[in-house]
Amino acid sequence: MKGEGHTALFSNSDGIIAIEGPVKLQIMELLKESSRSFDEIVKYTGKAKSTISVHLSDLKQHNLLEERIDPNDRRKKTYVMCSQYAACSQKPVVEHYHETLKRFTNTFDTEIDILTTFFHAVQSGFEAQGINHRPIMETIGQDIGIRLAENFNSTYLEGLFEEVADYWDMHKLGCLSVLSYDPLAIKIDDCFVCKGAPDIGQNLCSFSEGLLQGIIYRKLNMQCNIVEVECHGNGYDHCLFVMQ
């Protein structure tokens, strides 16, 4: 979402709203983490109070954020994001898409192979059109992960990921192993999201980040940030996720 020259897409009760401009994107980036006071937003952006007031008013008008009274000081206002960050524009990445399309000229050995390739084509197709889909894919992954967690019984980290590893193996989602529990580091070989992807200089598995976050949240009641640090899309032969 950061950076000039980008358009960010947010979803709310009205549908998809496109936002441009570095200051508005700075404000939404800050509010994505938590609610903030007017003074905090001014300090973060480094802009004049009058400028921030105009941008906040515009964002409120589009139902992207809400203005609330500070419970600790009724003279002050706080702002909270009431929309979902969905996607943003990026420079089109076509290599992954073209490589994926080539696979459809061959015969697939298993059903999981063709379904995985369809998944790759959809993801990389967005990137080829200049759409960074990773935020919404992470959100979808979280929602699925919360539902998927109903298949597991353990309510402690080690036991939970023993079950998760078995589930990944059973359904041919990849070979999942935990390298460390403190901090949590998860390696996935043969990852269904990115296996066979070319080195395009970026990580591809935001969907898997969301899956793991959703499972942990549902079974351990723990909000966490799982970040992929190594991926086929960055030239590795595996995926590595760490908890931050």
N, C-alpha and C positions, 0 to 999 in steps of 0.2 A: 504493500500500500504506500510505502514511502517513495519519494522521488518525484521530481518535476516531470511534466510531460505525460503523466499517467492518468488514466481514468479508472476510478474504483467503483465497483458495483455493490450496492447494499440492498438488502431485501427487508421490507416491512409489511405492514398490513395493506399498504397500497400497491405492493408489487416491487419491481426492481427500480431503484433510483441510481442514476449515474452522477458521480461527483468528480469534479475536476478542480485543479488549483492546489498548490502546495500547502497553503495555510489550512484550508478545510481538511485536507488529508492528514495534516499534523494533528489537528484537533481530534479527528476520529481515531487516529492511531493511539493517542493518549487515553481517550475514553474507552478504548477496547479493553484496557487493563482494569480500570475501575472508575468510579465517579470522581469528578474533580471540581474544585472550586474555580470561580472566575479568575482569581489571582494566580492559581496554579497554571491555568491554561495560558494566561498572558506570559508568565515566566517561561513556560516550556516553548512557546512559539517565538518569543522575543519580539512580538509585534505590539503596536500601540493598543491601548484599551478600546479606543473607538473602532479600530479595525477588527478586533476580536468580537466586539459586540455585534457588528454587522454580519460577520460569518456565523456566529451562534444563532442569530435571528433567522438567517437563511436556512441553516440546518434544522432548526426547530420547525420552520414552515414546511419542510419536506418530511417531517415526522421521523427524523433520523436520531434525534436526541430529545431528552426531556429536561426541563428546568425545574429544580426543586428547592425548597427552603432548607438551608442548613439547620439540622436539628440542634446543633450546639450554639448557633447564633442566627436568629431569625432575620437579622439584617442582611445576611449574606445568602448567596445562591450557589447551588451546586448543579452540575450537569452530568447526566447519565445517558449512555448509549441505549437506544431502544430499537435498534435495528441489527441485522445480521450482515457481517462482512462476507460477501459472496465470491467476488472475483475482482481482478483488475487487468488492465491492458499490459501487454509486454511485447517485446520484439518477437515476431513469429519464429517458432522453432519447428522446422519441418523434417529434420533428419529422422527423429523417432517415428513420426507418422509414416513416412515413406518406407522405412524398414519394416514397420508393422504390416503395411498393405501388401508388401511382397510375400509375406507368409501365406496369404490366402490363395496363392497360386499353387501351393503344395498340399498334399494330403495330410490331415492331422491324425496322429496315432490314437489319441483318446479324446473323450468329450471335454475333459478339463482343459486340454490344450486349445481347442477351438474357442471355448468360452473365455479363457484367459486372453486369447488374441483379440477377441471382440472387445474385451475390457480395455486392452492396450490401445486399440484403434480409437475408441471413444475418448479416452484421456488425451492421447497425443493429437487427436483431431482438433480439440480445443486449442492446444498449444500452437498448432500449425496455423490457426486463425488469429493468433495474437492474444489469446485469452488465458490468463493465469488462473486456472481453476482450483488451485490447491486449497484455498480457504474453505470453499464449499465441499470439496472432497473430504477434508478433515472433519467437517461437521457431520457429513453423512456417515463417515466411518465411526464417529462417536455414537451416533444414534443406533447404528447397527451393533456396535460393540456392547452397548447397554443391554440390548435384547439378547445378543449372543451369550452374555454372561450368565443367563438363566440355565445354560447347559453345564455350568460348573458348580461345584459344591464347596470348595475350599474358601475360607475367609482370611487366610494369611498368605503372604506374598509367595513364599516358596512352593506351597502346595498348589496355589492357584496356577502358577506358571508351569508346573508339571502337567496339569490338566490342559492348559492352553497348548503346550507343546504337542501333546497327544492329539488334540483336536486338529491342529495345523497339519500334522502328519496324516491323520485319517482322511482328511478331505483334500489332501495334496495341495495345500496352500504354501508349502515350503517346510524346510527343516528348521525349527525354532529352538534355540538354546539360550540359556541365561549365562552370560559371562561373569556377571557380578550382581549382587543384590544391594550393595551399598557402596557407590550409587548403582541404581538399576541400569544394567546394560544388556540389551537383547540383540542377538545375532540371528538373522534369518538367511539361510542358504536356499537357493531355488525359489526365491520370492515370487509369488504369482503376480504381483503388481508390476514388477520391473524386470524379471528374468528375460534375458535376450535383448534388452534395450541397448542401443548404442551409447557411447560416451558422449553426452551432449553438454556436459559441464554443469549439471544440476541434479538435485535429488528429485525422485519421482513418487515417493511413497507417502504422501500426505494422508491418503486413505488409510494406510496401515497405522500411521501415527494416531489417527482418530480411533481406529479399532481398539488399539491397546489402551488408550486413555479411557474409552468407554467401559471396557472390561474392568479396569482397575477402579474406576469410579463406582460402578454398580456393586462389585463384590467387596471392596475394601472401604467404600465411602470416602474416597480420597481424590480430591481434585489434583491433577498433575499435568505437567507439560512433557510429553514424550517427543523428542526431536530426532529425526534421522540425520546422522552425521556421515554415513558412508552408504553408497548405493551404486547399482549397475549404471545408472545415469551419470555417475561421476567417475566411472572407470574401475570400480571395484567388482569383485566376483561374488559379492554378498551384500546384505543390508545390515547396518548397525544402528540401533536406536538407543538413546540414553535419556534418562529422566533428569530434567533440569528444574 
